[in-house]
Each structure stands twice: as C-alpha cells, then as structure tokens.
Amino acid sequence: MPRKDYEKELRKLQVQLCHLQDWVKTNGLRVIIVFEGRDTAGKGGTIKALTERVSPRVFRVVALPAPSDREKSQMFIQRYIERFPAAGEIVIFDRSWYNRAGVEHVMGFVGNREYKHFLELCPEIEKHIVDAGIVVIKIWLEVGKDEQERRFKARLEDPLRQWKLSEMDLRSYSRWYDYSRARDAMLKQTDSKHAPWVIVRTDDKRRGRLNCIAHILSSIPYKKVARPKVKLPSRETKHAYDDMAPLQEHRFAEQRF
C-alpha cells in the first residue's frame, strides 16, 4: 500500500481512536486488547500506530518479560490480572497469557499437562473477565512463511532492527510448522462467543495495521463526546522578567543540527 494512502487512512482512524478514548474515559469502560501472532507479524508496529496519537494514561501497553522465580510460583495468569484495566482504561497486551499455548508449549518450557489444563481453563477464565464488565478483544496477526523469511533476513542486515532478533526468534523460525499446529490448537480451543479471536493478515504491514485498528473501533460501540470550547487565557505580566537570562549560567546542549 503506498505510504501516502496509508498515512491518509491512518489519520482518519487515529481521529476515531481519540473519540473512542474520550468515550472510554467518560463512561468508565474497561477494555483489554490481546495481541498475539507469528514472529515478525508486526505486533510492535501495529501497537505503535494504535497508540501514537492517544494518551498513555488511557491506552496502556503491557509487554511483560520472562517471569521471575517468584512469578513462576504464582497462578499462571496472576501477573497479567494485576495489570488489568481500571475504569477509563484500555490495556494492550503485547503478548499475553497465551504464551503458554505458544512459545512455552512449542519450546517445551511447560509440561503437556499444564498446557492442556491451560487450554481447558482459558475460555472459562475469559468468561469471568467478560462477565465482570471488561471488553476483551483478541487479535492474531498472521504473516506468510515467505514474508516472514524476508523480514528475518532484513533484521539480520539492519542495525536498527537487529535488537529484535533473539535466540528464541531464530529457534522459532526453524519450527514454523510446530508453531502452526500450536496456533491451530489454541484458536480451536479458545475461540469463544464471549472472547472470539480475529485473524489479521499482515503480509502487507500497512494494510494489516489499518484493518486491525478498524476492527478494534468496530468492536466497541462509542460516540463522539462533546468537548467544551477552550480559550487560552492571557498570561499575567505583573511579575514579568527576563526569564531566559538565568539560564545563561547553565549548560546548553551543543547545537549540532
């Protein structure tokens, strides 16, 4: 998709996200958006497009590291629950409790018993979350095998993207079909009426981002909230002084540009 067309459509959607933000704050809604998908499928770029024009106090992004020893001793979903939204918040999980059905299962970090137990319990737990009044939106980003290979190779050559490559990423690349089977089992078991999965194709990243944001907007009924007109007040001049002069005694960054 041409960049000019993409940016034009993205701006329209981001305006609607601002309206959604006002509606969520005004009505005290609680929303969870779960982002899962293939490595290189574009989770980071999609989340950035989703959040770059809204308040981080309303749209909170949660990207948890590997669990600590203490967290490993807790209920599996416990460290996610404590980051759930309060009234007027949208929490975006960049990877989520579905790690158990994905990387943990494929890489053998969790036993088969715990894996099956998770798949059985997950729909029930999500039903309780929805019944508590929280909107749950689950998105799976899917990229094709050839496009994933192209993106991995681009990361190898680009110093600005090499930080995205970890040993786990390289191992996951070699196990494409294992991840496909894990994806199929997860979607089959946890795609429920109260918390359905929606798949977004991201071989074209720009189209994928737009389709993803449009889906999120369509999943939450909202209206534009009327804002009072604001006028800048006049600055007080009673105690005016040359407030730049004292700064000359301090260090300034070298103006290299």
C-alpha positions in Angstrom: 0.0 0.0 0.0 1.5 3.4 -1.0 2.7 5.4 2.1 0.7 8.4 1.2 -2.6 6.4 1.0 -1.7 4.6 4.2 -1.0 7.8 6.2 -4.2 9.4 5.0 -6.3 6.4 6.1 -4.3 6.1 9.3 -5.0 9.7 10.3 -8.8 9.1 9.9 -8.6 6.1 12.1 -6.5 7.8 14.7 -9.0 10.6 14.9 -11.6 8.0 15.7 -9.3 6.4 18.3 -9.3 9.8 20.0 -13.1 9.8 20.1 -13.0 6.3 21.4 -10.6 7.4 24.1 -12.9 10.2 25.3 -15.9 7.8 25.3 -13.9 5.2 27.4 -12.9 7.9 29.9 -16.3 9.5 30.1 -18.2 6.2 30.6 -15.6 4.4 32.7 -15.2 1.5 30.3 -12.6 -1.2 30.8 -11.0 -2.8 27.7 -8.4 -5.5 27.1 -6.8 -5.9 23.7 -4.6 -9.0 23.3 -2.1 -9.1 20.5 -0.7 -12.4 19.5 0.8 -13.8 16.3 3.8 -15.0 14.4 7.2 -13.6 15.0 7.7 -10.6 12.6 3.9 -10.4 12.1 4.0 -6.7 13.0 2.7 -6.5 16.6 5.1 -3.7 17.6 4.3 -1.5 14.5 0.6 -2.1 14.9 0.6 -1.2 18.5 2.6 1.9 17.8 0.1 3.0 15.1 -2.7 2.3 17.5 -1.2 4.4 20.4 0.9 7.2 18.9 -1.9 9.8 19.0 -3.7 8.8 22.2 -2.9 9.2 25.9 -0.7 6.5 27.5 -2.8 7.0 30.6 -5.8 5.6 28.8 -4.1 3.3 26.3 -1.6 1.3 28.5 0.7 -1.1 26.8 1.8 -4.1 28.8 4.8 -6.2 27.4 5.9 -8.5 30.2 9.4 -10.0 30.3 10.0 -13.7 31.2 8.5 -14.5 34.6 10.7 -14.2 37.7 11.2 -17.1 40.1 8.6 -15.6 42.3 6.1 -15.2 39.5 6.7 -18.8 38.4 5.4 -19.9 41.8 2.1 -17.9 41.3 -1.0 -18.8 39.4 -0.1 -18.6 35.7 -2.4 -15.7 34.9 -1.8 -13.9 38.1 0.8 -11.5 36.9 -1.4 -10.5 34.0 -4.5 -9.9 36.1 -2.8 -7.3 38.3 -2.3 -5.2 35.1 -6.0 -5.4 34.1 -7.7 -2.0 33.3 -9.4 0.2 35.8 -12.3 2.3 34.8 -11.5 4.5 31.8 -8.6 2.4 30.6 -7.7 0.3 27.6 -4.9 -2.2 28.3 -3.0 -3.6 25.3 -1.1 -6.8 25.9 1.8 -7.2 23.6 1.9 -11.0 24.1 -0.2 -12.3 26.9 -1.2 -15.4 28.9 -1.4 -17.1 25.5 2.4 -17.5 25.8 1.5 -20.8 27.5 -0.2 -22.1 24.3 2.6 -20.7 22.1 6.3 -20.4 22.8 6.1 -22.2 26.2 4.4 -25.2 24.7 6.4 -25.4 21.4 9.8 -24.9 23.2 9.0 -27.3 26.0 9.1 -24.8 28.8 5.8 -26.2 30.2 4.6 -29.8 30.5 1.9 -31.3 28.4 -0.4 -31.5 31.4 -0.1 -27.8 32.2 -0.6 -26.9 28.5 -3.8 -28.9 28.2 -5.1 -27.6 31.5 -4.5 -24.0 30.3 -6.5 -24.6 27.1 -9.3 -26.0 29.1 -9.5 -23.3 31.7 -8.8 -20.3 29.4 -12.3 -19.9 27.9 -13.8 -20.2 31.4 -11.5 -17.5 32.9 -12.1 -15.2 30.0 -15.9 -15.7 30.5 -15.5 -14.5 34.1 -13.5 -11.5 32.8 -16.2 -10.5 30.3 -19.0 -11.1 32.9 -17.2 -8.7 35.2 -17.8 -6.0 32.5 -14.4 -5.9 30.8 -14.4 -5.8 27.0 -11.9 -8.4 25.6 -10.6 -8.1 22.1 -8.2 -10.9 20.9 -6.2 -10.4 17.7 -4.0 -12.9 16.0 -1.6 -11.4 13.4 -0.7 -13.8 10.7 2.2 -13.4 8.2 3.1 -15.9 5.5 6.2 -18.1 5.5 8.0 -16.3 2.7 7.3 -12.9 4.0 8.5 -13.9 7.5 11.7 -15.1 6.0 12.2 -11.8 4.2 11.6 -9.9 7.4 14.0 -12.0 9.4 16.7 -11.5 6.7 16.1 -7.7 6.8 16.6 -7.7 10.6 19.9 -9.5 10.1 21.2 -6.8 7.9 19.7 -3.7 9.5 21.5 -2.4 12.7 18.3 -0.6 13.6 16.4 -3.9 13.7 19.0 -6.4 14.9 17.9 -5.8 18.5 14.6 -7.5 17.5 16.4 -10.8 16.9 16.9 -13.1 19.9 18.0 -16.7 20.1 14.3 -17.6 20.7 13.3 -15.8 17.5 15.8 -17.8 15.5 14.7 -21.1 17.1 11.0 -20.2 16.3 11.9 -19.5 12.7 13.1 -23.1 12.2 10.0 -24.5 13.8 7.4 -22.9 11.6 5.1 -25.9 11.5 5.3 -26.6 15.2 4.0 -23.0 15.7 1.3 -23.6 13.1 0.0 -26.6 15.0 0.1 -24.7 18.3 -1.7 -21.8 16.7 -4.4 -24.2 15.3 -5.0 -25.9 18.6 -5.1 -22.6 20.5 -7.6 -21.0 18.1 -9.8 -24.0 18.1 -9.9 -24.3 21.9 -10.1 -20.7 22.9 -12.2 -19.0 20.1 -15.4 -18.4 22.1 -18.5 -16.3 21.6 -17.7 -14.1 24.6 -14.0 -13.6 23.6 -13.5 -14.5 19.9 -10.3 -14.4 18.0 -10.0 -12.3 14.9 -7.2 -13.0 12.5 -5.5 -10.1 10.6 -3.2 -10.8 7.6 -0.1 -8.7 7.8 1.9 -9.6 4.7 1.2 -6.0 3.8 2.0 -4.3 7.1 0.3 -1.1 6.3 -3.0 -2.7 5.3 -2.7 -5.0 8.3 -2.4 -2.1 10.7 -5.4 -0.3 9.2 -7.6 -3.4 9.2 -6.6 -4.1 12.8 -7.4 -0.6 14.1 -10.7 -0.6 12.1 -11.6 -3.9 13.7 -10.9 -2.5 17.2 -13.0 0.6 16.6 -15.9 -1.6 15.3 -15.7 -3.8 18.4 -16.5 -1.1 20.9 -19.7 0.9 20.4 -18.8 4.6 21.0 -19.9 8.1 20.2 -18.1 11.4 19.9 -18.1 13.1 23.2 -18.8 16.8 23.0 -15.9 18.8 24.3 -16.3 22.3 25.7 -14.6 25.0 23.7 -11.3 26.1 25.3 -9.7 29.5 25.0 -6.2 30.3 26.1 -6.1 32.7 29.0 -3.9 35.8 28.9 -0.5 35.5 30.6 -0.1 37.5 33.7 2.6 40.3 33.3 2.6 41.7 36.9 5.7 39.8 37.8 7.3 39.6 34.3 11.1 39.4 34.0 13.7 38.2 31.6 13.3 34.6 32.4 15.9 33.4 29.9 18.7 35.3 31.5 19.3 32.9 34.4 19.6 30.0 32.0 22.8 31.5 30.6 24.6 30.4 33.7 23.9 26.8 32.9 25.0 24.3 30.3 23.2 24.1 27.0 23.5 21.1 24.6 25.7 21.7 21.7 23.6 22.8 18.7 24.9 20.2 16.2 21.9 20.4 13.9 
